[in-house]
């Protein structure tokens, strides 16, 4: 990585230039960007795509909603608990509907 002040080539992970001791802004901003990306990934928020994907999958394969619901309900994060509760309700609801269809079909 090239120093913006003196042009000295420095290692990518350098926080300061080895020649003029100028702070290496590019490495700091990339470190901040990667740290914020890691924070978003571990913040506990469940993406909208995952929420909808599990619900759609549960409609066709009901155990997925029940299993994912139980896993997420045991998490300490309240947002994950709420999503897990929703998935569990959808899984149980789909199971009940499947059982009713099966009973009516044989009845």
Long-range contacts (C-beta under 8 A, 24 or more apart in sequence): 1-26, 1-27, 44-75, 44-77, 44-79, 44-80, 45-79, 46-72, 46-79, 46-80, 46-83, 51-83, 51-86, 54-87, 55-86, 55-87, 55-90, 58-87, 58-90, 58-91, 58-94, 59-90, 59-94, 62-91, 62-94, 62-95, 62-98, 63-91, 64-91, 65-90, 65-91, 65-92, 65-94, 66-91, 66-92, 66-95, 67-91
